[in-house]
């Protein structure tokens, strides 16, 4: 019987069914001459992150002790599933920074251009300013298909890299990419160059150029031109992405006064954009192109967002958009138009436009709702929007609320710290 159990476990290990649960350590007091076996003990750790990564296999973890590491990452082993992943994480309660002074040819601190998958970076802060670098790129540019890469619980400072994003998911290449990457609970800021040379001087917080990615609970500010862009001109269509529960705010720099957005979904289909708070975009012209959220493509969803105090238009459904759903959004305090619809088959429902939503403290940037808000109980029920930006279950009353926040009795008068007439637009479709 014991022999059968051993054979079964060996078979599972070979097939990837059982994770290798080994944990390895890196620290500023370590040595790369220590073997991988020795590096499984914190007191005999590796010195560099890349040396620690070389020890990993599916199911294993690398814990990085506190410090600033002058390194960039271009390769990592892969996992076989999220339950059997490769994990690279900060040691609990310790602060870790990747801060290279020189960079690889891709100009990214973490450049995954290979068959990498099921890799999780957790608590690894990245600063690209010294090397004028972007941060994370899961690149399909050379025909590779990196997928299921998760980057979470970190701060990102982009360097002076223009025409891209601090985080890039995919590339302008047609390979039938899997995508399915995740950016979760990440604070992103910086990037771009000075001057008004168009998009070449701009940088986005996140640039999505592939399908099925998730961006949630992120705080994006002080980017140059846009908080987030979903677009691919020549490669895999950026379909099925989910952008939810993010704060995009205080953008005051751009490479072009006519190219400023909170979220730009310029192509792709069946993308879901909901529970996002967008405010303080105070650069760019108040024209028909700049927007808190701008959408093209087919069957995209813009639900329960709060867009407030921006110089440009609130929501734009562009002429290249078809069958866009715009539901349960608050747009207030726009210098430009609150809403422009140039799409075909647009479905509009229960949006609160240019009417005071009665925020708790608009000047203090607390965009939760007061009990008397016209947005309370005024939304339509949406299958996928079951909680709000704070994780509060929807609905709390007789119906869901409009905007990113759900009012609840006894709620705090302040928002959680973050690393947004009664003209309700009813169903219509020009």
Secondary structure, DSSP 8 states (H G I E B T S, - for coil): -HHHHHHHHHHHHHHTSS----EEEE-TT--TTS-TTGGGSGGG-BSSHHHHHTT--TT-EEEE-SEEE---B------SSGGG-EEEEE-TT--EEE--SS--TT-EEEEE-SS-EEEEEESEEEE-TTTT-EEEEE--TTS---EEEEEEEEEEEE-S--SEEEEEEE-S--S------EEEEEEEEE---SS--GGGG-EEEEEEESSS-EEES-EEES-BEEEEEE--SSSS---S-EEES-EEEEE-B-S-TT--EEEEE-S-BS-EEES-EEEEE--S--SSS-EEEEEEEES-EEES-EEES-SSEEEEEEEEEES-EEES-EEES-SS-SEEE-SBS-EEESEEESS---EEETTTTEEEE-TT-TTTT-S---TT--B-TT--BS-SSSS--SSS----TT--SS---------EE-S---
